[in-house]
Amino acid sequence: MSGDGCPALPTDHVCWRHDDPAAFEAAARAFLAAGLSADEQVWYVTERDPAEVRAWLAAGPVLADALRDGAARVVPLGDTYVDDRVADPAAQVRAYAEATEAALAAGRTGLRVVAEATGLVRTPRQRAAFTRYEHLIDGYMRAHPFSAMCVYDPRELGAAAVAELACLHPAGNTDDVLFRLYAAGRGRAGLAGELDRSARDLLATALERAAPRPVDGRVVFEAGRLRFADHRCLLLLGEYARGLGAVAVLRGLPGVGVAHIVDLLGLPGLRVEAAR
């Protein structure tokens, strides 16, 4: 179950709100151990003292053995990301793509990363770039054997900043994030959860950062996990698509509630389509 109440999505891109150290350490160990069981290379990326991190990771025998034989590594944040600067989203995706290819060339089945990324999103400008990266890497994951748990500390960033990041992950433990906008493959975006009145501003930010593009004049949102949408959010989706000279398509909506709102109000630039 994701933190927004949505059923867990078929993804390995998780946003973890780090405000309970014990729960986080258990979740991080489990996430990395799942990668080891699949014969993946696993990394723990951190700006903390690597020796400190290795010590608590090694409390589990599986990870202790993997740290000794190199299947698990603790990697300094600056070796993986450009620390304390504004990220280049496309370049960061390329860096992880190269690391994934290196893992495959070494005989592993993929790359799995837990990344303590708070230090990369402390300013609004950093978050604007990094949220774009989060959506791009989510798309990369749909077609490549790379997975990540992205860890953010609300005690340092604040709940609103964490929400900007969490809503662009398909899953996570953030209870106050009602919806998810994620990559659905082949140029499509996915929507899950609830788009109620309070979600409009965050949805506007998420659309700007993720920037889903039209294909054949349509911006397609896979909406099979969208439980509810307020008309203000539906209008926003239509406005976003019209700004790109396209129409927004909500595909695979469950039930008839949202489809009825679209039909009843005749919302411009938006239509409902059955799942293919």
PyMOL commands that set and color helices and strands:
alter all, ss='L'
color gray80, all
select helices_A, chain A and resi 21-37+50-57+61-69+77-80+89-105+118-120+124-141+154-157+159-166+197-210+231-243+257-265
alter helices_A, ss='H'
color red, helices_A
select strands_A, chain A and resi 13-17+41-46+72-76+111-116+146-152+171-172+179-185+188-195+218-229+247-251+270-273
alter strands_A, ss='S'
color yellow, strands_A
deselect
rebuild
show_as cartoon
